[in-house]
C-alpha cells in the first residue's frame, strides 16, 4: 500500500474511533450519572443522605410477618430492604432468608417514565412525598429507570461472588479507595473490615457504583461497570477480621 493509501486508511480509522468516542459520550450525556448515583444512595439509605431522623415506625407496606427486620423500623424504610440490592425483589437474592418479603423488584420499571416512579413514591402507600425533595425524588426515579444494571456479567448469583478481575480491582482500590479504607480494608474503624462483607457482592458493587450514603465516598457510576466488579473481586482477597 502506498504512503498515501496508508495515510487515508489511518485517517479513516481515526474518524471511526472519534465517532465511537462521541457516541459513547452522547450516551452518557443522555442521563445525568450524578443524579443516578445520588438516586442509588437514596435507594440505599435515603434518610442518611438527606440528614433526616431515622423513621421510628415500620413502613406501612412492609410485611408484618417479617418480625426480625421490623424490629428495626428504620430498616423497613430502605428501598433495598423490600426490593433488594439487585432490584429483583422476591425473584433475586432477597427471595429467601431473613430479608425475604415477597415483594416484587423494581426491574420492571427499567426504561420507564421517571414521572411515573415519582408518582409511586409520593403515593400514600409509599409515603415519601413529605420526606424527599423534588430533586431527590427525581434522582431516585432516575436510578430506578436508568441506573439498574444486568448483574449477570459481574456476579455469580449461585455462589455470591464477583466475576471481576481481582488484580485489576487491586489497582483501583490501592489508588482510589486506600486513602479512606487502608491497604487492608479495615478503615474506618467504626465499620466491619471490607473483606468480611463480600458475601453480599450486590451490596458492595452498589456502593462502589453509587457511593456510601452520608459519606464522602467517590461513586464510580460513570465508569465502566466492570471496574466496580473488579474492585469487589479484590475485596474478597482482603482480611475478614
N, C-alpha and C positions, 0 to 999 in steps of 0.2 A: 504494500500500500504506500502511495506517495505521501510525502510530508503534508501536502495539502489535505489529502484524504484523511490522514490521521488527525489533523487539526480539526476538520469538520466533525469527525466522529467524537472527539473529545468534547467539542462544543455541544454536540447533541446530547451526550451523556450528562454533561454538566447541567443542561437545561432540564433534562428529566429529573435529575436529583433536586434541582431547585423547585420544580413543580411539586415533587413529592414532599419536600420540606414545607412548602407553602400550604399544601393540602393538609398536612398534619397540624400546622399552626391554625388554620381555619377551623379544623375540627375541635381543637381545644378552645378556640375563641367562641364557639357556639354556646358553650356552657361555662359559667364562671366557676372555675375549680376551687377558688377560695370560698365561695358560697356553699359549694357541695361539701367541702371539708368541715366548715362550721356546722352544716347540717348533720354531718356524721358525728361530730362531738355532741350535738344536741340529742341525737338518737341514742348515744351512749349514756349521758347523764346531763340532761338539759338544765337542771337546777344548779348544777355546779358551774355551767357555762354562763348563765345569766345572774349568778351570785344571789340566788334566792334561798330561802329557808327550805329544808327538806320537807316534803309533804308528810303530814302526820297521820293521815288516814289512808286506808287501802284504796287503790284506784277502783272506781265503780264497775269497770269492765273486767277486773281481774277475778279469775275463778276462786271462789271461796274455799273450794276443796283443797287447794294447794296451801295448806296452813303454814308449811315451813317457810316459804318465801313471804307470805302475807304477814308473818311475824315481824318483818322489817318493812313497814308500809312504804317508805320512800322507794324501795326496790321495785315495787309494783307500778311505779310511775315511769320507769325507764323503758323506752320503746323496745330496747333489745330484750327486755325480760319476757315480753309476750311474743315478739316476732323473731327473736334470735339474732345472734351476731351475723349469721349468714343470710338473714332476711327471709328464711324459708319457713319460719314458724313450726307448726306441727309436722311439716314434711322435711325438716332439716335436723340439725344437731340437737335442737330442743324438742324433738319429737318424743323423747323419753327422758327419764331421770328426774331429778328434783326440780328442774326448770320447766318441765312439760306443762303446758296449759291447754293444749288442744286448739289453740288459736292459729288462724291462718297467717301466712307470711305476708310481706309487702312486695314480694316479687311479681305479683300480678299487676302492679302499678308501674312497672318499668316502661318507659317511653310514653307514659300518660300525660295528663294535663296537671301541672303543678297546682293550679287553682282548685282542682277537684280534691287534691290532697289537703290543701289548706282548709277547705270546707269541712272535711272529715275531722281534722284536728280541732276545729272550732266548735264542732257539734257537741251537744250536751253529753253524749256518751264519752267522748274522749276528753273533753273538758280542758283544753289548753288555751282557749280563747282569752282568758284573763291572766295567763301565765307567761306567754311569749309575745314579743313584739311582732309587728307585721314583718319586719326583716327576718327575724328568727323563723317565723312561720314559712316564709319564702325559702330560706336556706334549707330547712328541714324537708320541705316539699321537693326542692331540687335534688337533695340527696336521695330521696325515695324514687324519684322519676329518672334521674340521670346518673346517680352515683353508685348504684348497685353493680356488682361485677359477677361474672361467671367464675365461681371458685374452682371449678374442675381442673384447670391447668395448674393451679397453685397449691391445692391442698388435697391430700389423700384422706377423704372423709372417713373411710372404714378404719384407718389406723390413726387418724387425728394427728397427722404430721405434715409439715410443709414439704412441698416438692421442689423448693428452691435450691439454689446452689449456695451451700454454707460458706465456701471460701469467698465467693463474690460478696455475700452478705457481710462477711467479716470486714471487708474493705470499706463498706459503707458504715457499719457500726463503729469501727475504730477511727472514723473521721467525723461523722455527723453526730453520733449518739454518745460517744465515750465521755464527752465533757460533763454530761449530767448523770450518766449511768455507770461510769467507771469501766475499766477494762474487763472486770469480772461480772458486770451487770448487777452489782449489789447496791447500787445507789439509785435514788435517795434511800437512806436507811429506814425511813418510815414505810417503805413498801417491800413486798417479798422479792427475793432475787429473781431476775428475769428468767433465768434458766428453770425456775420452778413453775413457770406459768405456761409452758409450751404444750400442755395437754389440751389447751383451747386455742389452736392456731388461728381460728377465725377472729377471736377477740384481739389477739396480738396483731394480726395483719390489719384489722380495722383501725387500731390505734396508730400503727405505723403510717397508714394512709391518711388518717384524719387528725391525728394528734390526741393528746390527753386533755379531757375537759378541765378547764381552770388552770392549766399549766402552760408554760412557755415551751411546749414541745413542737418541733417542726413537723409539718404534715407533708408526706411525700406524694400526695394525691395527684399532682400534675406531672409526676414522673412515671415511667413505665411500671405497671403493677408488679412485674417480675422482680423489680428491685425490692419491693416490700416483702415478697415471698422469700427472697434470698436472705433478707435480714432476719426473718422469723426462723428460717432454717439454721442460721448461725446461732440464734439464741439457744437452740437445743444443745449446743456444744458448751454452753456456759455452766458454771456450778449451780446446783439446785439448792444448796444450803450455804 
